Amino acid sequence: MTKEKIKMKKKEPVKEPEFPLYWVETADSVSRRYEFGPVGHLSVKVLDDNRLVYRKVVESFLNKFFPSGYPYSVNEGYLRYTQFRALQHMSSAALSVLSTQSLLFAAGLRPTPAQATVVSWILKDGMQHAGKLICSNLGARMDSEPKRWRIFADVLYDLGSGLEVLSPLCPHLFLEMAGLGNFAKGMAVVAARATRLPIYSSFAKEGNLSDLFAKGEAISTLFNVVGLGAGIQLASTVCSSMQGKMVVGPLLSIIHVFSVVEEMRATPVNTLNPQRTALIVADFVKTGNISSPADLRYREDLMFPGRLIEDAGNVKVGRALHKVVKPSKLQEWKEIFPNEKFILNPGNKWTDMVLEDNASGEDALRGWLVAAYATNIKNSFQELWSVALQDAYEKMTNDFTPLVLELQAKGWHTDRFLDGTGCRFAL
């Protein structure tokens, strides 16, 4: 290449990109024009939409009431959870109309169904504050068992509504009935709100917790409105008499509680608590398999989560250290488990485990695995507990790292252990 050509090439100006830059994409019978502006802003315009009407409606509904990227942006079970959540809110709103109408009758008023609907927004905050204050002290227990407390909240809510529905039968006790009903509802409100975050967190697959929360509230609002409409219709017809309320009220309550139970069964909570830890350890010891949150969700005992699981060593967590180990034995147990943040004390019916203040989920898993292995060794070889615990500790040390890595790969949070009661120790 000659020097003149090189000079000419160097003098050629660099061409700036011409704006606007645009292209057209067609997908799922929809043509869209994408255009970049001068500052890099991307705009989208629909050119042609040949989708059927029902598909447009369905996609519009999904965009407004389901998280972005659904179903890939949420964990398994979200659709079933949402279906029963809608049914729960619809039945609850209808029941609230009937209960408010009954309260006004008991107070000597004769409201129309529309008036009952309006007044319900005023009365619901009247006498709930004491219940809210009492229930707010139970937050740690709700972290440990959010499903159980969510069901408990709705049962309390229905009990409060039931008292309000029955209030016309004893108008001379109006203040007592209304006060107890709103007290129960106050506790229910705190428990329901406190358990909402861990439940939504279990579905947040891509850090999209705010989107999940917002779309969940949209679903709740929509079906609360539908439920209020249904309640107005019922109050105008079959529930205009006390006999009608006595029939329809329990039916709505049954639908409400059943929906909540199904919601909670579909929720794959991924934090470690005593029951879920015991189920994980039992599966690992018995079969060598490691269960995911979705695997365990239908096996959780929502009513009695503290039951002992034999394959997991019959471990019980939460008793105070002075009730579990005598001071003379404490140093002996610490020598068996050096540098560990748990103490195990086997008994006739169960094995007590006490955790240090700063123990994590991994520490609880280590202790639980030792207890399960020790129980199997003692039952199989009739060893003394001290010998069985030492053998179990060595076996746990070999198996623990692969177990934790697999648990984390399956979505479990092993950095904390939510025991709820808070009975731990510090040396």
N, C-alpha and C positions, 0 to 999 in steps of 0.2 A: 504494500500500500504506500503511495507516495506521500510526502510531507504535506502537499497541498490538500489532499483528500482527508488526511488526519485533522488538519486545521478546520476544514469545512465541517467535519463531523463534530468537533468540539463546539463549534459555534451554533449548532442546531439547538433551538430552545426545547426544554422539556415540556411536553404537552400536558396541560392540566386536564383532569377528567371532566367531561362535560356533564352538567346537571340539567335536568334531573335524570338519574339512572333508574330504570324501571324494568320489570319483567312480569309476565303473567303465568300463574300456576293454576292447574285444574286438579282438584282432588274431591272425591265423593260427590260428583255432580255439581261442584261449586267452583266457579272461575274467579280468582282474586288477582288484582293488580297490586304489586308491591313496588314502592317507589322510595328511593333515597333522596333526601333533600340535601342542600349545600352543607349543612352542619351535621350530616350523618343520621338525621332523624328518619325512621322508617315508618311510612304510612301504608295502610292496607285498605283497599276498596273492593267491594264485591261487585263483579261485573255481571255474573249470571248465576242464578241459583235454581237448579232443576230438581231439587229434592222434593219428595212428597211432603204434603202438609204435616202429616203425623210425625215425620222425622224432624221437621223444623221445630215442632212443638216440644218433642222429647229433648232435642239438643238444647233448646232454649231453657227448658226446665233444669237440665243437668248443669248448664253454665251458671244458673242463678242459685241453685240449692245444693250443689255438690262441689267439692274442692277442685281446683284446676288440675288437669291431668288425670282425673278419675278415669278408670279404676287403678291406674298404675302408681298414683301418688299416695295411696293409703294401704294399710295392712289388711290382711284377710278378715272378713267378718263385718266390714263397715256397712255394706248394703243391708244385711239383716238387722244390724243395730239400728240403722236409720228407719227401716220399715216399722219396727216395733216402737221406736221413739215417736214416730208420727202418730201411731195408734194410742200410745200412752198419753200424749198431750191432748189429743182430741177427746178421749174419755175423761181426762182430768178436768178440762175446761167445761165440758157438759155437766159434770158433777158439781162444779163450783157454782154454776147458775142455779141448780136445784137447791144447794145448801144455802145460798144467799136468800133465795126466795123464802125458804123455810124460816130463816132467822127473822126476816121482816114480818112474816105471819105471826111468829111467836112474840114479837115486840108489839103486836096489835095493829100492824099496818096491813094493807091489802095491795101489794104492788102488782104491776103488770110484769110479764116476763122481761120486757125491754128495760124497765126500771131496775129489776134485779140484776141484770147484766151490768148496768152503769154503776150501781151501788157497790157491786162486788169489788170494783177497783178502789173504792174508798174504805170499805170495811176490812180488807185483807191485811192492812198494816196497823189496825187498831190495837190489838192486844197480843202481839207476837214478840215483843221485845224481850220479855223474860225468858221465853223459850229459846230465842236466839243466843242470849248471853250464856245460858246453861250449856247449850250444845257446842258453843265455840271452844269450850275447854277440852273437847274430845278430838281435836284435830289430828293428833299423832295416831290415834286408832284408825281414823279415816284414811290416812296415808297408807297404813298397813293393809287394810281391807276395804278399799273403795267400793267394790261391788256389793259387799254385805251392807255397808252403810247407805248406799244408794237405794237398795231395796227397802231398808229400814225407814228411810226418809219418806218413801211413797206410801208405805203402810201407815206411818204416823199421819201423813197428810189425809189419807182416806179415813182414819179414825176421827180426825178433827172434823172432816166434812160430814161424817156419819152423825156426830154429836149435833152438828148444826141442822142436819135434816130432821133429826128427832126432836128438836127444840119445841116445835108447836105442840107436842104431846104433853109438855109440862111448862106452859108459859110463865108460871110463877118462879121457875128456876132459869129464866132466860139469861140473866147475867152469868150464872155459873156455867151453863151449857156453852154459851158463846165464848166465855173466857177460857175454858178448857179446850174447846175446839181450836181457838186461835193460838193457844199455848202450844198445842201439838203441831199446828201448822208452822209456827215460828221455828221450832226445832227442825221440822222437815225442810224448811227453806235453807237453813244453814248447812245441814248435812248434804242436801242436793247440790248446792253451789260448791261446797268444799270438795266434793268428789268429782266434780265435772272436769277439772284440769287433768288429773291422772288418767281418767277414762279417755279423754280426747288425745292425750299424749301417747297412749298405746296404739292409736291409729296413725299418728304422724310419721309417715315413712320417709319423708324428704325434708324434715324440718319445717313443715308447713302447718304448724300448730295454729297460727292466727287464722289462716284460711279455713281450717277445719272448724275452729270455734265459730267463726262468722257464719259459715254455711250451716252449721248445726243450729245456731240461733235463728237463722232464717227458716229452717224446717220447723222449729218449735213455734215460731210466730205464726206461720201459715196454718198449722193444724190446731193451734189454739183458737184462731179465728173460726176455723171450720167447727171446732168443738163448741164454741160459744153459740154459733148458729144452730147447731144440733140441740144444745141445751135450751135455747129459746123455744124451739119447736116442741121439744118434749114438755117444757113447762106450760105450754099453751094447750097441750092435748092430754096425753096419758098421765102426765105428772101434775095435772092441775089439782088433783086430790091427794090427800096424805097416803091413801092406799096405793096409788100409782107410784109415789116416791119410794114407798117401802119395797116395791118390786124392782123398779128400774135402778134405784140407788145402789143396792148390792151388786147388781149385774155390771154396772159401770165400774164399780170398785174392783170387781174380779178381773175385768178386762184390763184395767189400769195396772194392777199388780202383776198380772200375767205378762203384760207387755214389758214391764221393767225387768222381770226375771229373765225373759228371753233376750233383752238388750244386753244384760250383764253376762249372760252365758256366751254371747257372741263376741264379747270384748276380750282381746288377747293382751292382758296387762303384762308388761315385760319387766317389772321390778321384782326383786326378791323379798318375799315375806316368809314367815314360818311354813305356811301350807305349801306354797309353790316350791320352796327349797326342798321340803320333804318329798314332794312328788318327783322333782328332778333327780334327787339322790336315789330314791327307790327305783326309778327306771334304769339309772346308770348301774346300780349294784346288781339288779336282777337280770337285765338284758344287755347291758353295755351300750344301750342307745341313749342319746341325749335329746330330750323333748324341747320343742320350740314353744313360745307363748301360745301359738295357735293350737298346738297339740294338747296343751293342758287346759284350755279354757273351759271345755265341757266336763272336765273331771274335777274341777274345783267344787268343794262343798260350800255353797254360798250362805247357808244358814248356820252351820257349825264348823267353822274353819279350824278350830283347835283340836280336831280329832287326831289321835296318834296313828302313825303309819308304821307297821311292823317292819316292812322291808327297808325303811329308812332309819331304823334303830330306835323307834318309839321316843324320839327326842321331844322334850318340852322346853320352851324358851320363855323367859320372862320372870322367873322367880328370883327373889333377892338372894345375894350371895350368902348371907349369914344363915339363910334357911336351907341352903343347898350343901355347903361344905363347912365342916367344923374348922376353927382356926388352926388346930393342930395338924389337920390334913391338907391345908392349903399349900404349904411349901412342897409337900409330897407330890401333889398334882401338878404344880408348876415345874417340877423336875421331870415329870413324864412328858410334858408338852413345853419344852423350852422355847422361849421367844414367840410363843403363840398368844393370841388375844382372846382365848376362850378357856373355860374350865368345864370339864365334863365330870359328872358324878352319877354313875349308874345306880339305879334302884331296882326294886322288885318288879315294878310295873312300867317304869319309864326311866329314861336317862335325862337328867337335868343338864342344860347347857347355859352358862352365864357368860356374856360377852363384856369385854372392856369398853370403856366409853367411846374410844375411837375405832372400834372394830368395823370393818367394811363387810360387804356382801361376800367377798372372797374368804374372809376370816370365818364367817358363819358357815360357808360351804365346807371349809376344811374341817371344822369341828363336827359338822353333821356327817361328813363322809367317814371320819374316824369312828363315830358312834355306830354307824351302820355296819362298817367292817367288823368292829369289835363284837357287836351282837351276833353276827354270823359266825365269827370264829369261836365265840364262847358256846353257842348252841351246837356247833358241829364237832368241836374237839373237847368240850367240857373244861376249858382252860379257866384259870383264875382271871378276874377282871383286870388286874394289873398287867398280867402277861398278854391278855387279849388286846388291851389298849395299846401296848407297845408294838405288837405285831401290826395292828390296824394303822398305827401312826406311820410306820415304815411303808405300808402299802399305799396309804393316802399320798405320801410324799412322791411316790413314783407316778401315780395316776393323776395328780391334781392339775399340772400344767396343761396337758392335752384337754382335760375336762373344761377348764376355764376358757381356753381358746375357742373351743367348739361352742360353748355357751354364748360367747360374745359374737361369734359368727352367725348364730341363730337369732340374734337380736336382744339377748338378755343384758340388762344393766347390772353388772357385778360390783360396781363401785360402792354400793350402799345396801344396807339390810334394814328393812322396815319392820321392826318387831312390834311396834305399836305401844306396848306397855312402858318401855323406857327403863326397865330395871337392869342397869349395867353397873360395872364396878371400875374403880381406879386404884392402882397400887402405888 
